[in-house]
Amino acid sequence: MMVEGDACILLYGHQMTMRPLASFSAKDLDLLEVYPSKSESTGTVGDRMAGPCAVGPRGDHRTWYVIWEKGSR
């Protein structure tokens, strides 16, 4: 279930989740990637997104965030 304020997040490059970006602390992040709609052409992120985060029929989607926390790579 999507809650208002939830973002489309891919943790560590493979685990999709939906939660507020505010649930992460900037001091704990190693890398944050941001993909506005129609900006990711390789399918690497899009192939892992589902539900309200999935790519639409015209290639559009909500903004995606790929988050890498310190010590995760």
C-alpha positions as CSV (number, residue, x, y, z in Angstrom):
1,M,0.0,0.0,0.0
2,M,1.3,3.4,-0.9
3,V,1.1,6.2,1.6
4,E,1.3,9.9,0.7
5,G,4.9,11.0,0.9
6,D,6.3,7.5,0.0
7,A,9.0,7.5,-2.6
8,C,10.0,4.8,-5.1
9,I,13.3,3.6,-3.7
10,L,15.7,0.9,-4.8
11,L,17.9,0.0,-1.9
12,Y,21.4,-1.2,-2.7
13,G,20.6,-1.5,-6.4
14,H,18.2,-4.4,-6.0
15,Q,15.6,-4.1,-3.2
16,M,12.5,-2.1,-4.1
17,T,10.7,-0.3,-1.3
18,M,8.3,2.5,-0.8
19,R,8.9,4.8,2.1
20,P,9.6,8.5,2.7
21,L,13.0,9.8,1.9
22,A,13.0,11.4,5.3
23,S,13.3,8.0,6.8
24,F,17.0,8.1,5.8
25,S,19.6,10.2,7.4
26,A,22.0,12.0,5.0
27,K,24.9,11.1,7.3
28,D,24.2,7.4,6.7
29,L,24.2,7.7,2.9
30,D,27.1,6.7,0.7
31,L,25.3,7.5,-2.6
32,L,21.9,8.7,-3.8
33,E,20.9,8.4,-7.4
34,V,17.8,10.3,-8.7
35,Y,16.0,9.3,-11.9
36,P,13.2,11.7,-13.0
37,S,10.6,10.3,-15.3
38,K,11.9,9.0,-18.6
39,S,15.6,9.6,-17.6
40,E,16.8,6.0,-17.1
41,S,17.2,4.3,-20.5
42,T,19.1,1.1,-19.6
43,G,16.2,-0.5,-17.8
44,T,18.5,-1.4,-14.9
45,V,16.3,0.4,-12.4
46,G,13.0,0.1,-14.2
47,D,13.2,-3.7,-14.3
48,R,13.1,-3.7,-10.5
49,M,10.2,-1.3,-10.0
50,A,6.6,-2.5,-9.6
51,G,3.2,-1.3,-8.7
52,P,2.8,2.5,-8.6
53,C,6.6,2.8,-9.3
54,A,6.5,0.8,-12.6
55,V,7.1,2.3,-16.0
56,G,3.9,3.4,-17.7
57,P,2.9,2.5,-21.3
58,R,4.5,5.8,-22.6
59,G,7.8,5.2,-20.7
60,D,6.8,7.6,-17.9
61,H,7.2,6.8,-14.2
62,R,7.4,8.5,-10.8
63,T,10.8,9.8,-9.8
64,W,13.0,6.9,-8.7
65,Y,15.7,7.0,-6.0
66,V,18.5,4.5,-5.7
67,I,20.0,4.6,-2.2
68,W,23.3,3.2,-1.1
69,E,23.9,3.4,2.7
70,K,27.5,3.5,4.0
71,G,29.0,0.1,4.3
72,S,26.5,-1.5,1.8
73,R,29.0,-1.8,-1.1
